[in-house]
Amino acid sequence: MGRVQDKVAVVSGGAAGLGAASCRALAREGAKIVIGDLRAEPGEALAGEITASGGQAIFQHLDVRSEESWQALTERTLTQFGKMNVLFNNAGVALPTGDVEHLSLEDWHAVMAVNSDGVFLGVKHAVRTIRRSGEPGSIINTSSIMGLVGMATATAYTAAKGAVRLLTKTAALYCAKSGYDIRVNSIHPGFISTDMLHGTLAHTETTERRLKEIAESTPMGRLGEPMDIAYGVLYLASDESKYMTGAELVIDGGYTAQ
Ligand SMILES: NC(=O)c1ccc[n+]([C@@H]2O[C@H](COP(=O)([O-])OP(=O)(O)OC[C@H]3O[C@@H](n4cnc5c(N)ncnc54)[C@H](O)[C@@H]3O)[C@@H](O)[C@H]2O)c1
């Protein structure tokens, strides 16, 4: 019996990075997976990999900025697996960056559309779909250490991740007070070695030097691995965390303890 046996888990941004690691971890522990992402090729490949190793997974195109896209994904989830228990509401972008004095309104909106609007739409449609399923549910929203502390050059990113933190608490209170058995928590990764981290750095300066600086700025002295976050997702998705809602799970090598 796996830790999330027979639960149906949707993972947005599931084709890469933290989402892909979480899809693998959830599938290994018995969940049926719906991988939602803009990018079909890696999403289909991951679904194939999970299926080949004895699990159940499908890919569904998802643009988290679009309400219609969320509706299509939740309908497909119900058609394919008959219910939904878990949403790892994880898709996000790090670019464009910019300080508050120079960031354009267009760039601000581009980041907010994915990292804030997209998370809101995911919570909204997950609550509705989990309720239709008639089973307990867990929604896990990806915030960041940058939803807890600021960063001078990441204006829209930190604002969006801060919004995710409090959207999570508000949704958790709403569900609890409405008598829904749906828990909503946020997860706050530190610097984790994924395409996002590497891509952001390549955009700004010499990657190797900057990666070393980032590792050194983390008390544990190294970057995290995607599985460090996936284990947290697994815990929040499972009934092991059944008394936890509206909470923040920080996995950051000590970064925000400073
Ligand atoms: N990597 C880190 O250091 C780090 C730290 C803190 C928080 N996070 C957060 O974790 C989440 C995952 O980050 P990651 O490092 O795995 O990034 P990643 O770039 O490796 O993967 C992100 C995935 O999201 C998908 N995506 C982007 N826009 C989308 C959209 N509009 N609709 C659907 N899918 C979309 C991408 O195609 C990609 O597969 C993000 O929310 C990110 O902000 C990452």
The ligand as an SDF file (V2000), in Angstrom:
LIG
                    3D

 44 48  0  0  0  0  0  0  0  0999 V2000
   13.8500   25.9510   -8.8280 N   0  0  0  0  0  0  0  0  0  0  0  0
   13.8560   26.7570   -7.7880 C   0  0  0  0  0  0  0  0  0  0  0  0
   14.9170   27.1340   -7.2730 O   0  0  0  0  0  0  0  0  0  0  0  0
   12.5470   27.2300   -7.2100 C   0  0  0  0  0  0  0  0  0  0  0  0
   12.5690   27.8700   -5.9460 C   0  0  0  0  0  0  0  0  0  0  0  0
   11.3860   28.3040   -5.3780 C   0  0  0  0  0  0  0  0  0  0  0  0
   10.1870   28.1200   -6.0350 C   0  0  0  0  0  0  0  0  0  0  0  0
   10.1850   27.5250   -7.2640 N   0  0  0  0  0  0  0  0  0  0  0  0
    8.8910   27.3750   -7.9070 C   0  0  0  0  0  0  0  0  0  0  0  0
    8.6690   26.0250   -8.1770 O   0  0  0  0  0  0  0  0  0  0  0  0
    7.8180   25.8790   -9.3180 C   0  0  0  0  0  0  0  0  0  0  0  0
    8.4730   24.9290  -10.3010 C   0  0  0  0  0  0  0  0  0  0  0  0
    9.7260   25.4670  -10.6680 O   0  0  0  0  0  0  0  0  0  0  0  0
   10.8560   24.6040  -11.4010 P   0  0  0  0  0  0  0  0  0  0  0  0
   12.1360   25.0400  -10.8390 O   0  0  0  0  0  0  0  0  0  0  0  0
   10.4750   23.1880  -11.4200 O   0  0  0  0  0  0  0  0  0  0  0  0
   10.7160   25.2390  -12.8790 O   0  0  0  0  0  0  0  0  0  0  0  0
   10.9210   24.5780  -14.3370 P   0  0  0  0  0  0  0  0  0  0  0  0
   11.0950   25.7480  -15.2390 O   0  0  0  0  0  0  0  0  0  0  0  0
   11.9440   23.5240  -14.3010 O   0  0  0  0  0  0  0  0  0  0  0  0
    9.4910   23.8940  -14.6070 O   0  0  0  0  0  0  0  0  0  0  0  0
    8.3240   24.6800  -14.6760 C   0  0  0  0  0  0  0  0  0  0  0  0
    7.3000   23.9850  -15.5530 C   0  0  0  0  0  0  0  0  0  0  0  0
    6.1400   24.8390  -15.6020 O   0  0  0  0  0  0  0  0  0  0  0  0
    5.6670   24.8680  -16.9370 C   0  0  0  0  0  0  0  0  0  0  0  0
    4.9060   26.1060  -17.1860 N   0  0  0  0  0  0  0  0  0  0  0  0
    5.3840   27.3670  -17.2830 C   0  0  0  0  0  0  0  0  0  0  0  0
    4.3780   28.2150  -17.5730 N   0  0  0  0  0  0  0  0  0  0  0  0
    3.2360   27.4730  -17.6370 C   0  0  0  0  0  0  0  0  0  0  0  0
    1.8790   27.7700  -17.9060 C   0  0  0  0  0  0  0  0  0  0  0  0
    1.4710   29.0280  -18.2080 N   0  0  0  0  0  0  0  0  0  0  0  0
    0.9800   26.7690  -17.8770 N   0  0  0  0  0  0  0  0  0  0  0  0
    1.3710   25.4940  -17.6230 C   0  0  0  0  0  0  0  0  0  0  0  0
    2.6460   25.1380  -17.3890 N   0  0  0  0  0  0  0  0  0  0  0  0
    3.5720   26.1270  -17.4030 C   0  0  0  0  0  0  0  0  0  0  0  0
    6.9220   24.7870  -17.7890 C   0  0  0  0  0  0  0  0  0  0  0  0
    6.6380   24.3590  -19.1190 O   0  0  0  0  0  0  0  0  0  0  0  0
    7.7720   23.7880  -17.0060 C   0  0  0  0  0  0  0  0  0  0  0  0
    7.5570   22.4570  -17.4190 O   0  0  0  0  0  0  0  0  0  0  0  0
    7.5960   27.2870   -9.8370 C   0  0  0  0  0  0  0  0  0  0  0  0
    6.3660   27.7870   -9.3650 O   0  0  0  0  0  0  0  0  0  0  0  0
    8.7420   28.0590   -9.2410 C   0  0  0  0  0  0  0  0  0  0  0  0
    8.4590   29.4370   -9.1220 O   0  0  0  0  0  0  0  0  0  0  0  0
   11.3250   27.0680   -7.8510 C   0  0  0  0  0  0  0  0  0  0  0  0
  1  2  1  0
  2  3  2  0
  2  4  1  0
  4  5  1  0
  4 44  2  0
  5  6  2  0
  6  7  1  0
  7  8  2  0
  8  9  1  0
  8 44  1  0
  9 10  1  0
  9 42  1  0
 10 11  1  0
 11 12  1  0
 11 40  1  0
 12 13  1  0
 13 14  1  0
 14 15  2  0
 14 16  1  0
 14 17  1  0
 17 18  1  0
 18 19  2  0
 18 20  1  0
 18 21  1  0
 21 22  1  0
 22 23  1  0
 23 24  1  0
 23 38  1  0
 24 25  1  0
 25 26  1  0
 25 36  1  0
 26 27  1  0
 26 35  1  0
 27 28  2  0
 28 29  1  0
 29 30  1  0
 29 35  2  0
 30 31  1  0
 30 32  2  0
 32 33  1  0
 33 34  2  0
 34 35  1  0
 36 37  1  0
 36 38  1  0
 38 39  1  0
 40 41  1  0
 40 42  1  0
 42 43  1  0
M  CHG  2   8   1  16  -1
M  END
$$$$
